[in-house]
Amino acid sequence: MGNQVGRNIHTLRKQQGLTQEQLADSVKVSFQAVSKWENGNSLPNAIKLSIL
């Protein structure tokens, strides 16, 4: 499950032309958190998912 979420975040971020840092800034997390999401090492909480 986490891996599919990460792939979706990565794909959508790239489609928007955003870096991990830009996405992180927009949802108020670190760029390391975005990296972990995209690599399937963690998942964003429900509040962050609703912002994405």
PyMOL Python script that loads the backbone (N, CA, C, O; Angstrom):
from pymol import cmd

cmd.read_pdbstr("""\
ATOM      1  N   MET A   1       0.829  -1.198   0.000  1.00  0.00           N
ATOM      2  CA  MET A   1       0.000   0.000   0.000  1.00  0.00           C
ATOM      3  C   MET A   1       0.867   1.252   0.000  1.00  0.00           C
ATOM      4  O   MET A   1       0.687   2.141  -0.832  1.00  0.00           O
ATOM      5  N   GLY A   2       1.809   1.317   0.938  1.00  0.00           N
ATOM      6  CA  GLY A   2       2.664   2.486   1.033  1.00  0.00           C
ATOM      7  C   GLY A   2       3.423   2.748  -0.238  1.00  0.00           C
ATOM      8  O   GLY A   2       3.638   3.902  -0.608  1.00  0.00           O
ATOM      9  N   ASN A   3       3.834   1.692  -0.916  1.00  0.00           N
ATOM     10  CA  ASN A   3       4.593   1.859  -2.140  1.00  0.00           C
ATOM     11  C   ASN A   3       3.747   2.512  -3.227  1.00  0.00           C
ATOM     12  O   ASN A   3       4.251   3.353  -3.971  1.00  0.00           O
ATOM     13  N   GLN A   4       2.482   2.145  -3.335  1.00  0.00           N
ATOM     14  CA  GLN A   4       1.597   2.748  -4.331  1.00  0.00           C
ATOM     15  C   GLN A   4       1.342   4.215  -4.004  1.00  0.00           C
ATOM     16  O   GLN A   4       1.306   5.055  -4.903  1.00  0.00           O
ATOM     17  N   VAL A   5       1.169   4.522  -2.741  1.00  0.00           N
ATOM     18  CA  VAL A   5       0.979   5.915  -2.332  1.00  0.00           C
ATOM     19  C   VAL A   5       2.207   6.723  -2.720  1.00  0.00           C
ATOM     20  O   VAL A   5       2.088   7.819  -3.268  1.00  0.00           O
ATOM     21  N   GLY A   6       3.378   6.187  -2.438  1.00  0.00           N
ATOM     22  CA  GLY A   6       4.618   6.871  -2.777  1.00  0.00           C
ATOM     23  C   GLY A   6       4.773   7.099  -4.272  1.00  0.00           C
ATOM     24  O   GLY A   6       5.192   8.173  -4.703  1.00  0.00           O
ATOM     25  N   ARG A   7       4.435   6.090  -5.057  1.00  0.00           N
ATOM     26  CA  ARG A   7       4.510   6.243  -6.522  1.00  0.00           C
ATOM     27  C   ARG A   7       3.551   7.324  -6.994  1.00  0.00           C
ATOM     28  O   ARG A   7       3.888   8.117  -7.873  1.00  0.00           O
ATOM     29  N   ASN A   8       2.356   7.358  -6.411  1.00  0.00           N
ATOM     30  CA  ASN A   8       1.379   8.386  -6.788  1.00  0.00           C
ATOM     31  C   ASN A   8       1.868   9.779  -6.429  1.00  0.00           C
ATOM     32  O   ASN A   8       1.746  10.708  -7.227  1.00  0.00           O
ATOM     33  N   ILE A   9       2.422   9.927  -5.231  1.00  0.00           N
ATOM     34  CA  ILE A   9       2.946  11.231  -4.826  1.00  0.00           C
ATOM     35  C   ILE A   9       4.054  11.662  -5.773  1.00  0.00           C
ATOM     36  O   ILE A   9       4.086  12.809  -6.219  1.00  0.00           O
ATOM     37  N   HIS A  10       4.965  10.739  -6.080  1.00  0.00           N
ATOM     38  CA  HIS A  10       6.081  11.053  -6.975  1.00  0.00           C
ATOM     39  C   HIS A  10       5.572  11.481  -8.359  1.00  0.00           C
ATOM     40  O   HIS A  10       6.007  12.495  -8.904  1.00  0.00           O
ATOM     41  N   THR A  11       4.650  10.694  -8.913  1.00  0.00           N
ATOM     42  CA  THR A  11       4.115  10.989 -10.246  1.00  0.00           C
ATOM     43  C   THR A  11       3.414  12.337 -10.283  1.00  0.00           C
ATOM     44  O   THR A  11       3.654  13.142 -11.183  1.00  0.00           O
ATOM     45  N   LEU A  12       2.561  12.583  -9.319  1.00  0.00           N
ATOM     46  CA  LEU A  12       1.818  13.842  -9.286  1.00  0.00           C
ATOM     47  C   LEU A  12       2.740  15.036  -9.048  1.00  0.00           C
ATOM     48  O   LEU A  12       2.541  16.106  -9.624  1.00  0.00           O
ATOM     49  N   ARG A  13       3.749  14.848  -8.198  1.00  0.00           N
ATOM     50  CA  ARG A  13       4.710  15.925  -7.940  1.00  0.00           C
ATOM     51  C   ARG A  13       5.459  16.272  -9.224  1.00  0.00           C
ATOM     52  O   ARG A  13       5.639  17.448  -9.541  1.00  0.00           O
ATOM     53  N   LYS A  14       5.893  15.259  -9.956  1.00  0.00           N
ATOM     54  CA  LYS A  14       6.617  15.484 -11.208  1.00  0.00           C
ATOM     55  C   LYS A  14       5.717  16.151 -12.252  1.00  0.00           C
ATOM     56  O   LYS A  14       6.163  17.041 -12.976  1.00  0.00           O
ATOM     57  N   GLN A  15       4.458  15.727 -12.330  1.00  0.00           N
ATOM     58  CA  GLN A  15       3.523  16.331 -13.274  1.00  0.00           C
ATOM     59  C   GLN A  15       3.329  17.814 -13.006  1.00  0.00           C
ATOM     60  O   GLN A  15       3.120  18.598 -13.932  1.00  0.00           O
ATOM     61  N   GLN A  16       3.398  18.195 -11.741  1.00  0.00           N
ATOM     62  CA  GLN A  16       3.248  19.597 -11.358  1.00  0.00           C
ATOM     63  C   GLN A  16       4.560  20.368 -11.485  1.00  0.00           C
ATOM     64  O   GLN A  16       4.582  21.585 -11.301  1.00  0.00           O
ATOM     65  N   GLY A  17       5.641  19.676 -11.794  1.00  0.00           N
ATOM     66  CA  GLY A  17       6.937  20.327 -11.942  1.00  0.00           C
ATOM     67  C   GLY A  17       7.533  20.797 -10.625  1.00  0.00           C
ATOM     68  O   GLY A  17       8.263  21.787 -10.585  1.00  0.00           O
ATOM     69  N   LEU A  18       7.218  20.083  -9.545  1.00  0.00           N
ATOM     70  CA  LEU A  18       7.692  20.466  -8.222  1.00  0.00           C
ATOM     71  C   LEU A  18       8.869  19.601  -7.788  1.00  0.00           C
ATOM     72  O   LEU A  18       8.950  18.422  -8.134  1.00  0.00           O
ATOM     73  N   THR A  19       9.774  20.197  -7.030  1.00  0.00           N
ATOM     74  CA  THR A  19      10.821  19.427  -6.373  1.00  0.00           C
ATOM     75  C   THR A  19      10.249  18.884  -5.070  1.00  0.00           C
ATOM     76  O   THR A  19       9.182  19.306  -4.623  1.00  0.00           O
ATOM     77  N   GLN A  20      10.970  17.946  -4.469  1.00  0.00           N
ATOM     78  CA  GLN A  20      10.541  17.452  -3.163  1.00  0.00           C
ATOM     79  C   GLN A  20      10.503  18.596  -2.160  1.00  0.00           C
ATOM     80  O   GLN A  20       9.606  18.660  -1.320  1.00  0.00           O
ATOM     81  N   GLU A  21      11.451  19.478  -2.242  1.00  0.00           N
ATOM     82  CA  GLU A  21      11.497  20.602  -1.305  1.00  0.00           C
ATOM     83  C   GLU A  21      10.303  21.528  -1.492  1.00  0.00           C
ATOM     84  O   GLU A  21       9.728  21.993  -0.508  1.00  0.00           O
ATOM     85  N   GLN A  22       9.921  21.804  -2.724  1.00  0.00           N
ATOM     86  CA  GLN A  22       8.770  22.674  -2.976  1.00  0.00           C
ATOM     87  C   GLN A  22       7.483  22.039  -2.461  1.00  0.00           C
ATOM     88  O   GLN A  22       6.658  22.717  -1.850  1.00  0.00           O
ATOM     89  N   LEU A  23       7.309  20.743  -2.704  1.00  0.00           N
ATOM     90  CA  LEU A  23       6.131  20.056  -2.189  1.00  0.00           C
ATOM     91  C   LEU A  23       6.135  20.080  -0.669  1.00  0.00           C
ATOM     92  O   LEU A  23       5.112  20.345  -0.038  1.00  0.00           O
ATOM     93  N   ALA A  24       7.283  19.805  -0.096  1.00  0.00           N
ATOM     94  CA  ALA A  24       7.398  19.806   1.367  1.00  0.00           C
ATOM     95  C   ALA A  24       7.018  21.164   1.946  1.00  0.00           C
ATOM     96  O   ALA A  24       6.283  21.237   2.931  1.00  0.00           O
ATOM     97  N   ASP A  25       7.512  22.231   1.342  1.00  0.00           N
ATOM     98  CA  ASP A  25       7.174  23.572   1.821  1.00  0.00           C
ATOM     99  C   ASP A  25       5.675  23.816   1.760  1.00  0.00           C
ATOM    100  O   ASP A  25       5.105  24.422   2.668  1.00  0.00           O
ATOM    101  N   SER A  26       5.036  23.350   0.698  1.00  0.00           N
ATOM    102  CA  SER A  26       3.604  23.626   0.534  1.00  0.00           C
ATOM    103  C   SER A  26       2.733  22.869   1.534  1.00  0.00           C
ATOM    104  O   SER A  26       1.633  23.319   1.857  1.00  0.00           O
ATOM    105  N   VAL A  27       3.211  21.725   2.027  1.00  0.00           N
ATOM    106  CA  VAL A  27       2.415  20.962   3.004  1.00  0.00           C
ATOM    107  C   VAL A  27       3.034  20.993   4.403  1.00  0.00           C
ATOM    108  O   VAL A  27       2.622  20.256   5.299  1.00  0.00           O
ATOM    109  N   LYS A  28       4.036  21.867   4.566  1.00  0.00           N
ATOM    110  CA  LYS A  28       4.631  22.127   5.893  1.00  0.00           C
ATOM    111  C   LYS A  28       5.289  20.887   6.516  1.00  0.00           C
ATOM    112  O   LYS A  28       5.081  20.587   7.692  1.00  0.00           O
ATOM    113  N   VAL A  29       6.081  20.178   5.710  1.00  0.00           N
ATOM    114  CA  VAL A  29       6.891  19.068   6.212  1.00  0.00           C
ATOM    115  C   VAL A  29       8.304  19.241   5.671  1.00  0.00           C
ATOM    116  O   VAL A  29       8.556  20.134   4.861  1.00  0.00           O
ATOM    117  N   SER A  30       9.219  18.396   6.111  1.00  0.00           N
ATOM    118  CA  SER A  30      10.583  18.454   5.594  1.00  0.00           C
ATOM    119  C   SER A  30      10.647  17.738   4.247  1.00  0.00           C
ATOM    120  O   SER A  30       9.801  16.900   3.934  1.00  0.00           O
ATOM    121  N   PHE A  31      11.671  18.083   3.452  1.00  0.00           N
ATOM    122  CA  PHE A  31      11.823  17.378   2.178  1.00  0.00           C
ATOM    123  C   PHE A  31      12.183  15.920   2.431  1.00  0.00           C
ATOM    124  O   PHE A  31      11.927  15.063   1.586  1.00  0.00           O
ATOM    125  N   GLN A  32      12.779  15.630   3.594  1.00  0.00           N
ATOM    126  CA  GLN A  32      13.092  14.243   3.929  1.00  0.00           C
ATOM    127  C   GLN A  32      11.814  13.425   4.113  1.00  0.00           C
ATOM    128  O   GLN A  32      11.778  12.241   3.779  1.00  0.00           O
ATOM    129  N   ALA A  33      10.764  14.060   4.646  1.00  0.00           N
ATOM    130  CA  ALA A  33       9.478  13.374   4.802  1.00  0.00           C
ATOM    131  C   ALA A  33       8.909  13.002   3.433  1.00  0.00           C
ATOM    132  O   ALA A  33       8.410  11.892   3.243  1.00  0.00           O
ATOM    133  N   VAL A  34       8.987  13.934   2.482  1.00  0.00           N
ATOM    134  CA  VAL A  34       8.497  13.656   1.128  1.00  0.00           C
ATOM    135  C   VAL A  34       9.298  12.511   0.519  1.00  0.00           C
ATOM    136  O   VAL A  34       8.730  11.623  -0.117  1.00  0.00           O
ATOM    137  N   SER A  35      10.597  12.528   0.709  1.00  0.00           N
ATOM    138  CA  SER A  35      11.442  11.454   0.202  1.00  0.00           C
ATOM    139  C   SER A  35      11.036  10.108   0.795  1.00  0.00           C
ATOM    140  O   SER A  35      10.963   9.109   0.079  1.00  0.00           O
ATOM    141  N   LYS A  36      10.773  10.078   2.091  1.00  0.00           N
ATOM    142  CA  LYS A  36      10.345   8.836   2.745  1.00  0.00           C
ATOM    143  C   LYS A  36       9.011   8.358   2.194  1.00  0.00           C
ATOM    144  O   LYS A  36       8.815   7.161   1.984  1.00  0.00           O
ATOM    145  N   TRP A  37       8.088   9.297   1.957  1.00  0.00           N
ATOM    146  CA  TRP A  37       6.800   8.916   1.363  1.00  0.00           C
ATOM    147  C   TRP A  37       7.015   8.269   0.005  1.00  0.00           C
ATOM    148  O   TRP A  37       6.470   7.204  -0.282  1.00  0.00           O
ATOM    149  N   GLU A  38       7.820   8.926  -0.830  1.00  0.00           N
ATOM    150  CA  GLU A  38       8.027   8.448  -2.196  1.00  0.00           C
ATOM    151  C   GLU A  38       8.768   7.114  -2.233  1.00  0.00           C
ATOM    152  O   GLU A  38       8.562   6.316  -3.147  1.00  0.00           O
ATOM    153  N   ASN A  39       9.620   6.872  -1.253  1.00  0.00           N
ATOM    154  CA  ASN A  39      10.374   5.619  -1.202  1.00  0.00           C
ATOM    155  C   ASN A  39       9.633   4.511  -0.470  1.00  0.00           C
ATOM    156  O   ASN A  39      10.132   3.389  -0.375  1.00  0.00           O
ATOM    157  N   GLY A  40       8.454   4.810   0.046  1.00  0.00           N
ATOM    158  CA  GLY A  40       7.660   3.808   0.746  1.00  0.00           C
ATOM    159  C   GLY A  40       8.136   3.524   2.155  1.00  0.00           C
ATOM    160  O   GLY A  40       7.753   2.512   2.742  1.00  0.00           O
ATOM    161  N   ASN A  41       8.971   4.403   2.716  1.00  0.00           N
ATOM    162  CA  ASN A  41       9.476   4.201   4.072  1.00  0.00           C
ATOM    163  C   ASN A  41       8.536   4.743   5.139  1.00  0.00           C
ATOM    164  O   ASN A  41       8.669   4.393   6.311  1.00  0.00           O
ATOM    165  N   SER A  42       7.598   5.583   4.757  1.00  0.00           N
ATOM    166  CA  SER A  42       6.576   6.093   5.672  1.00  0.00           C
ATOM    167  C   SER A  42       5.413   6.607   4.833  1.00  0.00           C
ATOM    168  O   SER A  42       5.499   6.711   3.610  1.00  0.00           O
ATOM    169  N   LEU A  43       4.343   6.919   5.517  1.00  0.00           N
ATOM    170  CA  LEU A  43       3.162   7.445   4.845  1.00  0.00           C
ATOM    171  C   LEU A  43       2.788   8.797   5.446  1.00  0.00           C
ATOM    172  O   LEU A  43       2.984   9.025   6.640  1.00  0.00           O
ATOM    173  N   PRO A  44       2.253   9.688   4.621  1.00  0.00           N
ATOM    174  CA  PRO A  44       1.766  10.953   5.184  1.00  0.00           C
ATOM    175  C   PRO A  44       0.520  10.688   6.026  1.00  0.00           C
ATOM    176  O   PRO A  44      -0.225   9.741   5.774  1.00  0.00           O
ATOM    177  N   ASN A  45       0.306  11.537   7.029  1.00  0.00           N
ATOM    178  CA  ASN A  45      -0.914  11.361   7.821  1.00  0.00           C
ATOM    179  C   ASN A  45      -2.114  11.850   7.003  1.00  0.00           C
ATOM    180  O   ASN A  45      -1.947  12.473   5.954  1.00  0.00           O
ATOM    181  N   ALA A  46      -3.296  11.568   7.484  1.00  0.00           N
ATOM    182  CA  ALA A  46      -4.522  11.872   6.730  1.00  0.00           C
ATOM    183  C   ALA A  46      -4.668  13.353   6.436  1.00  0.00           C
ATOM    184  O   ALA A  46      -5.163  13.720   5.370  1.00  0.00           O
ATOM    185  N   ILE A  47      -4.256  14.202   7.344  1.00  0.00           N
ATOM    186  CA  ILE A  47      -4.372  15.647   7.116  1.00  0.00           C
ATOM    187  C   ILE A  47      -3.482  16.064   5.955  1.00  0.00           C
ATOM    188  O   ILE A  47      -3.903  16.853   5.108  1.00  0.00           O
ATOM    189  N   LYS A  48      -2.264  15.549   5.903  1.00  0.00           N
ATOM    190  CA  LYS A  48      -1.349  15.894   4.815  1.00  0.00           C
ATOM    191  C   LYS A  48      -1.861  15.334   3.500  1.00  0.00           C
ATOM    192  O   LYS A  48      -1.740  15.989   2.464  1.00  0.00           O
ATOM    193  N   LEU A  49      -2.438  14.125   3.519  1.00  0.00           N
ATOM    194  CA  LEU A  49      -2.994  13.556   2.288  1.00  0.00           C
ATOM    195  C   LEU A  49      -4.105  14.415   1.727  1.00  0.00           C
ATOM    196  O   LEU A  49      -4.231  14.546   0.510  1.00  0.00           O
ATOM    197  N   SER A  50      -4.906  14.996   2.583  1.00  0.00           N
ATOM    198  CA  SER A  50      -6.012  15.828   2.093  1.00  0.00           C
ATOM    199  C   SER A  50      -5.497  17.093   1.439  1.00  0.00           C
ATOM    200  O   SER A  50      -6.156  17.642   0.557  1.00  0.00           O
ATOM    201  N   ILE A  51      -4.325  17.569   1.857  1.00  0.00           N
ATOM    202  CA  ILE A  51      -3.727  18.760   1.256  1.00  0.00           C
ATOM    203  C   ILE A  51      -3.134  18.434  -0.109  1.00  0.00           C
ATOM    204  O   ILE A  51      -3.209  19.240  -1.037  1.00  0.00           O
ATOM    205  N   LEU A  52      -2.541  17.237  -0.224  1.00  0.00           N
ATOM    206  CA  LEU A  52      -1.915  16.840  -1.477  1.00  0.00           C
ATOM    207  C   LEU A  52      -2.959  16.743  -2.548  1.00  0.00           C
ATOM    208  O   LEU A  52      -2.642  16.419  -3.693  1.00  0.00           O
TER     209      LEU A  52
END
""", "prot")
cmd.dss("prot")
cmd.show_as("cartoon", "prot")
cmd.util.cbc("prot")
cmd.orient("prot")
